[in-house]
Amino acid sequence: MTQPAPHHSAVTRLLAPLVLVLLIALIAGGVWLFPRAAAFMNRQDCIATGHVNCGS
């Protein structure tokens, strides 16, 4: 009697690094995007208060 091919373990070995890479990319994207979003909001607050020199 033959045993089935170990398909499940091959998929698992491929899926785990892929999930890890996607998680790292998501964290890196957040670290890159957060300061830019904060600077944008600060500039909008500055403009909303009526200042004209808000750091462009």
C-alpha positions as CSV (number, residue, x, y, z in Angstrom):
1,M,0.0,0.0,0.0
2,T,1.4,3.4,-0.9
3,Q,1.2,6.5,1.3
4,P,-0.1,9.8,0.0
5,A,2.4,12.5,-1.0
6,P,3.3,14.9,1.8
7,H,1.4,17.8,0.2
8,H,0.3,19.3,3.5
9,S,3.9,19.7,4.9
10,A,5.1,21.3,1.6
11,V,2.3,23.9,1.8
12,T,3.0,24.6,5.4
13,R,6.7,25.1,4.8
14,L,5.9,27.6,2.1
15,L,3.1,29.4,3.9
16,A,5.0,30.1,7.1
17,P,7.8,32.2,5.6
18,L,5.2,34.0,3.4
19,V,3.2,35.0,6.4
20,L,6.3,36.2,8.2
21,V,7.4,38.3,5.2
22,L,3.9,39.8,4.9
23,L,3.8,40.6,8.6
24,I,7.3,42.3,8.4
25,A,6.2,44.3,5.4
26,L,3.0,45.4,7.2
27,I,5.0,46.6,10.2
28,A,7.6,48.3,8.1
29,G,4.9,50.1,6.1
30,G,3.3,51.3,9.3
31,V,6.6,52.6,10.6
32,W,7.2,54.4,7.3
33,L,3.7,55.8,7.0
34,F,3.0,56.9,10.6
35,P,5.5,59.9,10.8
36,R,4.3,61.1,7.4
37,A,0.6,61.0,8.5
38,A,1.4,62.7,11.7
39,A,3.3,65.5,9.9
40,F,0.4,65.9,7.5
41,M,-2.1,66.3,10.3
42,N,0.2,68.7,12.2
43,R,0.5,70.9,9.1
44,Q,-3.3,70.8,8.6
45,D,-3.8,71.9,12.2
46,C,-1.3,74.7,11.7
47,I,-3.2,75.9,8.6
48,A,-6.6,75.5,10.3
49,T,-5.4,77.9,13.1
50,G,-4.7,80.6,10.5
51,H,-0.9,80.4,10.4
52,V,0.7,80.9,7.0
53,N,4.3,79.6,7.7
54,C,3.6,76.0,8.6
55,G,6.8,74.4,7.4
56,S,5.6,73.7,3.9
